[in-house]
């Protein structure tokens, strides 16, 4: 979550106005901060953990102290204590669960086998409201007046969604690890979000251009929208940390995850111009081509394997002579697992394809059949780790 979103949630939590979904989100955020800061061991000190996570999360959210007086201050402190006590109990109980390690074959015979991801996403509206989208729906239609799922049912607590004529308001839809979702934007363009991806978009597009911001991976089918002269099409622009993709009407895939220095844009239909954030020149792609943008390097244009590029959208993992580290990054995001390398295997190459809706043991079994690497899977409570080795 962004700092702004955290502040809004903490305020609603302290005021007693947070929904159950928002409470769960904030508690999960505290949980994640604790995981990042502290290596839990056998000598678990709950009081120390509570103190450290409280100080850490306060500094991240921008809340230095509780300055309100009287009853509100009391409830703020009480809410914080209850929250931290819950987190402490959760970690304590989780630490008592022994870690179990399985080979791929052993895991496939267990009820603990890790299930694939599913349709899930969280929508954050411009006014701070947070809506967990229904996983049985799979898609949402963004309208300037209301939000509805692709089957026509209304999204709860979503109106109004725009700020009228008083400038643009921006909404954000984000998928977690193990999630994916489809979005139909106000102009009719369709976007499929892969796991651990975020799309920021205006509740309405302005008159000159249509601009969205992407972190992660998404497949776009852009609707052609023309200016009043009915001759010129309004450009559609996808911005990310390292590049900008400008299109008029086309189908393309953008892979631009944070932490990965490489941004890959693959064109299926139409034409796009790709420009690196460090280079004023743009590269024009033709159908079947993909651009590779890396900081400090000149943008490259290659012939793409389209099946591999959009396999995730079509429900498959497809790896054609791909580095094992890239493969495991995809698996980690979709199955929400941590990947640990025990040997120097990151740059080994593999081939293969398998449905992404299989359990993780089936996917890892397919990779092991190539004879390149082997896996152990460790499960402790809700912690799932995949060890990669020779």
C-alpha positions, 0 to 999 in steps of 0.5 A, a space after each residue: 500500500 502507498 503511504 496515503 492509503 495507509 494513512 487513510 486506513 489507520 484513520 478509519 481504523 482509529 475512528 471505528 469506521 473501517 470495514 472488516 475487509 479494511 481491518 484485515 488489510 491493515 492488519 495484513 500490512 502490519 503483518 508484512 512489515 513485521 516479516 520484513 523487519 524481524 527474523 522470527 526464531 525460537 526465542 520469540 519476544 512478543 513484547 519486543 516484536 510489538 514495540 518494534 513493529 509499532 514504531 516501524 509502521 508509525 514511521 512508514 505511515 507518517 503518523 508520529 504520535 497521537 495528538 488528539 485529546 480525550 475519548 478519541 485518543 483513548 480509542 486510538 490507543 485501544 485500537 492500536 493495542 488490540 491490533 498489536 496483541 492480535 498480531 503477537 498471538 498470530 506470530 506466536 501460534 504460527 511459530 509453534 507450527 513445525 516446518 514440514 519439508 516435502 519433495 515434489 512427489 511427496 507434496 503431490 500426495 498431500 492435502 497441503 499441496 499449494 493451490 494455484 492463484 485465482 481471480 482476486 483484486 483490490 480496488 482503491 477509489 480516489 476518495 480512499 475507499 477500498 473494495 475487495 472485488 469478488 473472486 467469482 466475478 473475474 472482471 470489472 467494468 469502469 464507468 464514470 457513474 458506477 462500477 459493475 462486474 462484467 456479468 452486470 451486477 453492481 460493485 458494492 459501495 462503489 458510487 459515486 466513482 468520479 469527481 464530476 468536472 472538478 479535475 481528474 480523480 484516479 483509482 487504482 486496481 491491484 492484484 496480490 500474489 496469486 491473483 489476476 483480474 480483468 478491467 474494462 476501462 471507461 473508454 472500452 479498452 480491456 486490460 488483463 492484470 497478472 499477479 502482483 500487478 497494479 494499474 492506476 487510471 483516471 475515472 474518466 479520460 481527458 480530451 487529449 490523451 488516455 494515460 494509465 500507469 502500470 506496475 507488473 504485467 498486463 495484456 491490453 486490448 485498446 479501443 479506438 477513440 477519435 477526436 471530435 473531427 472523427 478522423 484522428 484517434 486519441 493516443 493511449 499511453 501506458 507509463 511505467 517506471 522505465 518506459 512509456 508505450 504509446 498506441 492508437 488501437 492495438 493488442 499488446 502485453 507489457 511486463 514491467 515488474 518492480 525489482 526487475 530492471 527489464 521491461 518487455 513490451 510484446 505487440 500482437 496487433 496494430 502498432 506501438 511506439 516504445 520509449 525508454 525513460 532514459 532515452 528521448 527516441 522511441 522505437 516502433 514495433 510491428 506485430 510479432 515484435 517485442 522491445 527490451 528496455 533496460 536502464 543504461 542500455 539501448 532499447 532492443 527490438 526482437 522477434 517475439 514468441 507470442 504464445 510464451 509472451 501471453 501464456 499467462 493470460 491464456 492460462 499457461 506457463 510456457 518456458 522456451 529456453 528460459 532462465 530458471 530464475 525468470 521461471 521461478 519469479 513467475 511461479 512465486 507470484 502466482 502461487 504466493 511462495 518464497 523461492 530460495 536458491 540452495 545452489 548456483 542454478 539461477 541461470 540454468 535454462 529450461 523448456 516446457 509448458 503446463 497449465 497455470 491452474 495445476 497445483 504447484 507440485 504438478 508445475 514443479 514436477 514438469 520442470 524436474 522432468 527436464 533434469 535441470 533442477 530439483 525442488 524441496 517445498 517447506 510449509 510452516 503455517 501460511 509460510 511456503 518456501 520452495 528450495 531450488 537445487 541441483 
